[in-house]
Amino acid sequence: MFLNNRDLLISLYLAVTVCGCSRVDPVEEIRSLPAATKAETALEVDLQTDWPWWRGPNQDGHSLSSELPTSWSADENVVWSVAVPGRGHSSPCVVSNRLFLTTADEVAHRQIILCYDQGTGQQLWAAPAHEGKFMQQHSKNSQASATPACDGKHVFALFLNAGGLWATATDLTGQILWQTEAGPFGSEHGYGSSPTIYKSLLIVLGDNLTGSFIAALDRQTGRIVWRITRPTTGQHGSFATPVIANIAGRDQLLVTGMKKTSSYDPTSGKLLWSCDGPSEVTANTVAWGDGLVFASGGYPEKQLLAIRADGSGNITHSHIAWEARKGTAYVPSPVFHGGKLFVISDDGIATCFDAANGRMLHKVRIGGNFSASPILANGFLYVVDEQGTTVVIRAEESLEIVARNELGNGGMASLTICNSRIYVRASDRLYCIAHQPD
């Protein structure tokens, strides 16, 4: 642990203790000045080989790796494995030779950012972000469920702590550079959204019971550049992760939840369009392709929407290309590929849709229960079930199951696949999988 951060952590702990865990603060909107987000801070990541944030380099669940095994076990194609302290459901992010992960010590009540050598699995450092003031969570959630992001110079992590959503930035040695409360957050189920990077901004979603918001922070300083409110139903929070897609000729910040699918200008937070549905609560990430945004939910409704992304304002009655009530997913994210939409349901059914018209082409029961999202790599879908078995499915209409790979100790985190390696976070271990010589 980094004792040089001790004074910072004590000050932070005392500050948030005053607020308590059950506070209900109004969310104040912050509007950016025209020049506030003009300067683009270059990303020092390799989008061909790195996996710098949730859902990969293009935020669409696609990996560019081609030399990958489809089968492995504890004794086959394992480059290394290492015990991970604490508990968490975040996926690793990988930049250059470093792998970053978050975890929580549920006994000592610490939320921690971890760094490993991605080649050997050696732990390089552990940076404590918060101590005490854990919040209530769902039994399937954790106190470290948001996947970190890295811009090549900084590591960004999100934690729910002391009634607020906190963003923490470290340098690549684990030194904490800044911590900012993006906004108050109240939820009976905890937090699960991951941060998104856009130009000079770190964008975070705070859909919750007391006042939903999206906030954009300056990556260098942690200053809130803009923050806008979102609909709050008062019944449930939501757990989707926003993503940036260049679609319909413009960059769009896309997010579902609170009974809407919404698109924002990521520079300013201005609402571009919104569409009712798919459900009040979503816990996944949209897919997109061929001018359409694909949104799946959820709870209490089950619905899959395909929305044309070139509208403005409320487009509920004008831009829904198709919808489906079967073949939906609540937590796993859909994947678009080659004119098809692939969905893995929470209860283990894989479905292939014609993405243009919504026609169900095929479905296969693969078994198991799923909270992780599938990753597309080298023509296959890789997805791990809650028992720790990774199912490999051919990403074609046939949905052929080509392998089941058991590591056997739980799998709530989505896979990370980059640079010809597959990183599997199990309940208490991290595995690196790759082709190994005979």
C-alpha positions in Angstrom: 0.0 0.0 0.0 1.2 3.5 -0.7 1.7 5.2 2.7 2.5 8.5 1.0 -1.2 8.6 0.2 -2.2 8.1 3.9 -2.8 11.8 4.7 -4.9 12.2 1.5 -7.0 9.1 2.4 -7.5 10.2 6.0 -8.7 13.7 4.9 -11.0 12.1 2.3 -12.3 9.7 4.9 -13.1 12.4 7.4 -14.7 14.6 4.8 -17.1 11.9 3.6 -17.8 10.7 7.1 -19.4 14.1 7.8 -21.8 13.5 4.9 -22.8 9.9 5.9 -24.1 7.1 3.7 -27.7 8.1 3.5 -27.5 11.7 2.5 -29.8 12.9 -0.3 -28.3 15.9 -2.1 -29.8 17.6 -5.2 -27.8 17.2 -8.3 -26.6 20.6 -9.5 -26.3 20.9 -13.3 -23.0 22.3 -14.6 -22.9 23.7 -18.1 -19.6 23.8 -19.9 -18.2 27.0 -21.4 -17.7 26.8 -25.2 -13.9 26.5 -24.9 -14.0 24.1 -21.9 -13.7 20.9 -23.9 -12.0 22.2 -27.1 -8.5 21.0 -26.3 -8.1 17.3 -27.0 -5.6 15.6 -24.8 -3.9 12.9 -26.9 -4.4 9.3 -25.8 -1.2 7.4 -25.3 -2.7 3.9 -26.0 -2.4 1.5 -28.9 -5.9 0.8 -30.1 -4.6 -2.2 -32.1 -3.1 -4.1 -29.1 -4.4 -2.5 -25.9 -7.7 -2.9 -24.1 -7.9 0.5 -22.3 -11.5 0.5 -21.1 -14.8 -1.3 -20.8 -15.8 -3.2 -24.0 -12.4 -2.7 -25.6 -10.7 -0.1 -27.8 -13.8 0.8 -29.8 -16.2 0.3 -26.9 -18.2 -2.3 -28.9 -17.0 -5.6 -27.5 -14.8 -6.4 -30.5 -11.2 -7.6 -30.1 -8.7 -7.3 -32.9 -6.7 -10.3 -31.7 -6.7 -13.3 -34.1 -4.2 -15.8 -32.7 -6.3 -17.0 -29.9 -7.0 -20.5 -28.4 -10.6 -21.7 -28.2 -9.9 -24.3 -25.6 -8.1 -24.2 -22.2 -8.1 -25.5 -18.7 -6.2 -25.1 -15.5 -3.4 -27.2 -17.2 -3.7 -26.1 -20.8 -2.9 -22.7 -22.5 -2.5 -20.9 -19.2 0.4 -18.4 -19.4 0.0 -17.4 -15.8 -2.5 -17.2 -13.0 -2.3 -15.1 -9.8 -4.4 -14.7 -6.7 -6.4 -11.5 -6.6 -7.0 -10.0 -3.1 -10.4 -9.0 -2.0 -13.5 -9.2 -4.2 -14.6 -7.4 -7.3 -16.4 -7.8 -10.7 -14.5 -5.3 -12.8 -12.7 -6.5 -15.9 -9.0 -5.8 -16.4 -7.9 -2.9 -18.7 -4.6 -3.4 -20.4 -2.2 -0.7 -21.7 1.3 -1.5 -22.9 2.8 -4.0 -20.5 0.5 -3.1 -17.6 -2.9 -4.5 -16.5 -5.2 -2.6 -14.1 -8.0 -3.9 -12.0 -10.1 -2.8 -9.0 -10.9 -4.8 -5.9 -12.5 -4.4 -2.5 -11.4 -5.7 0.8 -14.8 -6.3 2.4 -13.3 -7.0 5.8 -11.2 -3.9 6.1 -13.6 -1.9 3.9 -11.0 -0.7 1.4 -11.5 0.0 -2.3 -8.3 -0.5 -4.2 -6.7 -0.1 -7.6 -4.3 -2.9 -8.6 -1.6 -3.0 -11.2 0.0 -6.1 -12.7 2.7 -6.9 -15.2 0.6 -8.2 -18.0 3.4 -10.5 -19.2 4.1 -12.3 -16.0 1.2 -11.6 -13.6 3.4 -10.0 -11.0 1.6 -7.4 -8.9 3.4 -4.1 -9.3 1.4 -1.9 -6.9 -1.8 -1.4 -5.0 -3.3 2.0 -4.5 -6.0 2.4 -1.9 -8.8 4.8 -3.0 -11.2 4.7 -0.1 -11.5 3.2 3.4 -14.8 2.8 5.2 -18.3 3.9 4.3 -19.2 1.0 2.0 -22.8 1.2 0.6 -25.5 -1.4 0.4 -25.3 -3.6 -2.7 -27.1 -6.5 -4.5 -25.8 -10.0 -3.7 -24.5 -10.3 -7.2 -22.8 -6.9 -7.1 -19.5 -6.0 -5.5 -17.8 -2.9 -4.1 -15.5 -2.8 -7.1 -17.6 -3.5 -10.2 -16.7 -0.6 -12.5 -13.9 -1.5 -15.0 -11.1 1.0 -14.8 -10.0 3.1 -17.8 -6.5 4.2 -18.8 -5.4 6.9 -21.2 -1.7 5.9 -21.2 -0.7 8.3 -18.5 -3.5 7.9 -15.9 -5.6 5.2 -14.5 -9.2 6.1 -13.7 -11.5 4.2 -11.3 -15.0 4.7 -10.1 -16.3 3.7 -6.7 -19.5 4.2 -4.8 -18.5 5.3 -1.3 -20.2 7.4 1.5 -23.3 8.2 -0.5 -21.3 9.6 -3.5 -19.9 8.4 -6.8 -16.2 9.0 -6.6 -13.7 9.2 -9.5 -10.0 8.5 -8.7 -7.1 9.1 -11.0 -3.6 7.7 -10.4 -0.4 7.9 -12.4 1.1 4.7 -13.7 3.1 4.1 -10.5 -0.1 4.2 -8.3 0.3 7.7 -7.0 -3.2 9.2 -6.5 -3.4 12.5 -8.5 -6.9 13.6 -7.8 -10.3 12.4 -6.4 -13.6 14.0 -7.3 -17.1 13.3 -6.2 -19.0 13.3 -9.5 -22.3 13.5 -7.6 -24.5 12.0 -4.9 -25.7 8.5 -5.4 -28.3 6.4 -3.6 -29.1 2.8 -4.6 -30.1 -0.3 -2.8 -28.1 -2.4 -5.3 -24.8 -0.6 -5.4 -22.9 0.7 -8.5 -21.9 -1.0 -11.7 -21.2 1.5 -14.5 -17.7 2.0 -15.9 -16.1 5.3 -16.9 -15.8 6.4 -20.6 -13.0 8.5 -22.1 -13.7 11.1 -24.8 -11.0 13.5 -25.8 -10.0 15.5 -22.7 -13.0 14.2 -20.7 -13.7 11.3 -18.3 -17.5 10.6 -18.5 -19.4 8.9 -15.7 -23.0 7.9 -15.3 -24.9 8.2 -12.1 -28.4 6.7 -12.6 -29.8 6.3 -9.1 -32.8 6.7 -6.8 -32.1 10.2 -5.5 -31.1 12.1 -8.6 -29.6 10.7 -11.8 -26.9 12.5 -13.8 -24.1 12.2 -16.3 -20.9 14.1 -15.4 -17.8 14.9 -17.5 -14.5 15.5 -15.7 -11.3 16.9 -16.9 -8.9 14.0 -17.2 -5.9 16.1 -16.0 -7.4 17.8 -13.0 -10.7 16.0 -12.0 -12.6 19.3 -12.4 -16.3 18.8 -13.4 -16.5 20.3 -16.9 -20.2 19.6 -17.3 -22.9 17.7 -15.5 -26.5 17.2 -16.6 -29.5 15.6 -14.9 -31.3 12.5 -16.2 -34.8 11.2 -15.5 -35.2 9.6 -12.1 -38.1 7.2 -11.6 -37.7 7.0 -7.8 -38.3 3.2 -8.0 -35.0 1.8 -9.2 -31.5 2.9 -10.2 -29.8 1.6 -13.4 -26.4 0.2 -14.1 -25.6 0.7 -17.8 -22.3 2.0 -19.0 -22.3 4.9 -21.5 -20.2 4.6 -24.7 -19.1 6.8 -27.5 -20.1 5.8 -31.0 -19.5 7.7 -34.2 -22.8 7.0 -35.9 -25.1 9.0 -38.3 -22.1 11.3 -39.0 -21.4 12.5 -35.5 -20.0 11.4 -32.1 -22.8 10.3 -29.8 -22.7 9.4 -26.1 -25.2 6.6 -25.9 -26.8 5.2 -22.7 -29.8 3.3 -21.6 -31.7 3.3 -18.4 -34.5 5.1 -16.5 -37.0 4.0 -19.2 -35.1 5.6 -22.1 -32.4 5.2 -24.6 -30.6 8.5 -24.9 -27.9 10.2 -27.1 -25.9 13.1 -25.9 -23.3 15.4 -27.4 -20.2 14.2 -25.5 -18.6 17.6 -25.7 -21.3 19.5 -23.8 -23.8 17.0 -22.5 -26.6 18.4 -24.7 -29.3 15.9 -25.4 -29.4 14.9 -29.1 -32.3 12.5 -29.0 -34.2 10.1 -26.7 -36.4 7.1 -27.3 -38.7 5.4 -24.8 -37.5 2.0 -23.7 -36.2 -0.6 -23.5 -36.9 -0.7 -19.7 -36.6 1.1 -16.5 -33.4 -0.8 -15.4 -30.6 -1.8 -17.7 -27.2 -3.2 -16.7 -25.5 -3.5 -20.1 -24.1 -1.5 -22.9 -25.7 -0.7 -26.3 -24.4 -2.1 -29.5 -24.5 -0.2 -32.8 -23.9 -0.6 -36.5 -25.3 0.2 -40.0 -26.9 3.4 -38.6 -28.8 1.6 -35.8 -28.4 1.6 -32.0 -29.4 -1.7 -30.3 -30.6 -1.4 -26.7 -31.6 -4.4 -24.6 -33.3 -4.5 -21.2 -34.0 -5.5 -18.5 -36.3 -5.0 -15.6 -39.2 -5.1 -15.2 -39.8 -5.1 -18.9 -38.0 -7.3 -21.4 -37.4 -5.5 -24.7 -34.8 -5.2 -27.4 -34.9 -2.0 -29.6 -33.2 -1.1 -32.8 -33.2 2.7 -33.1 -32.1 4.8 -36.1 -29.5 7.2 -34.8 -30.1 10.2 -37.1 -33.0 11.8 -35.2 -33.4 14.7 -32.8 -35.6 15.3 -29.8 -38.1 12.5 -28.8 -37.9 9.9 -31.6 -40.0 7.2 -30.0 -42.7 7.3 -32.7 -40.4 7.9 -35.7 -37.1 6.1 -35.4 -37.7 2.6 -34.0 -36.6 0.3 -36.8 -37.7 -2.8 -35.0 -38.3 -4.3 -31.6 -38.3 -7.8 -30.0 -39.7 -9.2 -26.8 -37.8 -12.5 -27.0 -34.1 -13.0 -27.2 -33.3 -10.1 -24.9 -30.7 -9.6 -22.2 -30.7 -7.7 -19.0 -27.0 -7.7 -17.9 -25.0 -9.1 -20.8 -24.3 -6.6 -23.6 -25.3 -7.4 -27.2 -22.7 -7.5 -30.0 -23.2 -6.3 -33.6 -21.1 -8.1 -36.3 -21.5 -8.6 -40.0 -25.1 -7.4 -40.3 -26.2 -9.6 -37.4 -26.9 -8.9 -33.7 -25.9 -11.5 -31.2 -27.5 -11.6 -27.7 -26.6 -13.8 -24.8 -29.5 -13.8 -22.3 -29.0 -13.9 -18.6 -30.4 -17.4 -18.4 -28.1 -18.9 -21.1 -29.8 -18.6 -24.5 -27.8 -17.3 -27.5 -29.8 -15.6 -30.2 -28.8 -14.3 -33.6 -31.0 -11.6 -35.2 -30.9 -10.0 -38.6 -29.8 -6.6 -37.5 -31.6 -4.8 -40.3 -35.1 -6.1 -39.7 -35.1 -7.9 -36.3 -35.8 -11.3 -37.8 -34.7 -14.0 -35.4 -32.4 -16.2 -37.4 -31.5 -18.8 -34.8 -31.3 -19.4 -31.1 -29.4 -22.0 -29.0 -29.6 -22.9 -25.3 -26.1 -22.8 -24.1 -26.9 -23.4 -20.4 -25.8 -21.6 -17.3 -26.5 -18.1 -16.0 -24.6 -15.1 -17.3 -23.8 -11.7 -15.9 -20.7 -11.1 -18.1 -20.8 -9.6 -21.6 -19.6 -11.6 -24.7 -16.5 -10.5 -26.6 -16.1 -11.0 -30.3 -12.7 -12.2 -31.4 -11.5 -14.0 -34.5 -15.0 -14.9 -35.6 -16.0 -16.3 -32.2 -18.0 -15.1 -29.2 -16.3 -15.7 -25.9 -18.5 -15.4 -22.8 -18.0 -16.6 -19.2 -20.9 -17.8 -17.1 -21.4 -17.2 -13.4 -19.7 -20.5 -12.5 -16.5 -19.6 -14.4 -17.0 -21.6 -17.6 -16.1 -19.8 -20.7 -18.4 -20.7 -23.7 -16.9 -20.2 -27.2 -19.6 -19.8 -29.9 -19.1 -19.3 -33.6 -20.3 -15.8 -34.5 -22.5 -17.0 -37.3 -26.2 -17.8 -37.8 -25.5 -21.4 -36.7 -24.4 -20.3 -33.2 -22.3 -23.4 -33.0 -20.8 -24.1 -29.6 -17.2 -25.0 -30.2 -15.8 -25.2 -26.7 -16.6 -25.0 -23.0 -13.6 -24.1 -20.8 -13.9 -24.6 -17.1 -11.7 -22.8 -14.6 -14.3 -23.5 -11.9 -14.5 -20.7 -9.4 -17.0 -18.1 -10.5 -17.2 -15.6 -13.3 -19.1 -12.3 -12.9 -16.5 -10.2 -14.8 -16.4 -9.9 -18.6 -13.3 -11.2 -20.4 -10.5 -8.9 -21.7 -9.0 -10.0 -25.0 -6.1 -8.2 -26.5 -2.6 -8.8 -28.0 -3.4 -12.5 -28.5 -4.2 -13.0 -24.8 -7.4 -13.7 -23.0 -7.6 -12.4 -19.4 -10.2 -14.2 -17.2 -11.1 -12.7 -13.8 -12.5 -15.5 -11.6 -13.8 -15.0 -8.1 -10.3 -15.0 -6.5 -7.8 -15.4 -9.3 -6.8 -13.7 -12.6 -5.8 -15.9 -15.5 -3.9 -15.1 -18.6 -4.7 -17.5 -21.5 -2.8 -17.8 -24.8 -1.6 -20.5 -27.2 1.2 -22.4 -25.5 3.8 -24.6 -27.3 3.3 -28.3 -27.0 
